[in-house]
Amino acid sequence: MLKVACIGAGYFSQFHFDAWRRIDGAQIVGLTNRDRPKAEATGLPVYDDLAQMLGQAKPDILDIITPPETHAEAITQALQHDLKAIICQKPFCTSLAEAEEISQKAQAAGIPLIIHENFRFQPWYRVIRDRIAAGDIGRPLQARFHLRPGDGQGARAYLDRQPYFQQMPRFLIHETGVHWIDTFRFLFGDPVAVYADLRRVNDAIAGEDAGFFTLDHPDGMRCLFDGNRCLDHAATNTRRTMGEGVFEGTEGTLNLWGDGSVTLRAFGTTDSTELLPSDTHDTFGGDCTYALCAHVAQALQDGSAFENLAQDYLNVLRVEAAIYRSAERGAKLTLT
């Protein structure tokens, strides 16, 4: 039995708790949160602070579900204990430099540090990757994703769910766009160049909430992220996929729709084949939180490789930093 301890009881923690409860061979043995009554409302064993929880519950896994400014201290403290793995929510740390330092500490301690970047675990991206690998669209040439969650309008934008969104000085890319930096890497490898144009639409928030970035990937592949949190798309739940995607190659096109379905149209035809039906999960993003947590549990149990280790995820943060530099300079940047 893998013993799991969690830190954080904010909005997104509900998906982590639900995931661990459903994973065979895992048990939540502790939770700590700065708002103790909120932690107690979960029905989980509650500890006063992280030190007490690590010392008394003696978990195998620490799952950090808190904002970036808490990550460095929590991970540094956790590395002093005999853990099998640490999972940390994204955005990871407050800066690339801090993330690099923490990643090095984890490597030195020999404790796997996995970043909870769960979009690559959404079922539609798994299917898209598999069908690209199978050659269904031939040579991939272009991909684009239109982010349209429709939750960013007005003075009360984000306040009911994740109010700290309003105060983030870097928002669209740092909080949301990183999902697609990692997803495009998952599908097409690390990019070699980037161009970005970012802006703020809603004056009630501090950071950018709309913009574009393009990524040049190896072998002539190009990806476009087109994001605007003030606009929506055709879906009964605009947060299911948060938009729509198109993945094009020399022999066909894959479409990701707002209901989570994926279709394939062969080059030169008008008919499409459904590869993945509409998503019916009542949790976030096609149950991707469960998929990531189950992946970590499975890797610990059978020794298979982890996805999203911090030292690899640093490439996402490097691309993110380059996107902001590109937007500031108004220039395309080559990545080294």
Helices and strands as residue ranges (DSSP letters): E 2-7, H 13-22, E 26-32, H 36-40, H 50-57, E 61-64, G 68-70, H 71-78, E 85-89, H 96-109, E 113-116, G 119-121, H 123-133, E 140-147, G 163-167, I 172-177, H 178-188, E 193-199, E 210-216, G 218-220, E 222-228, E 243-249, E 252-256, E 262-266, E 272-276, G 284-286, H 288-302, H 310-329, E 333-334
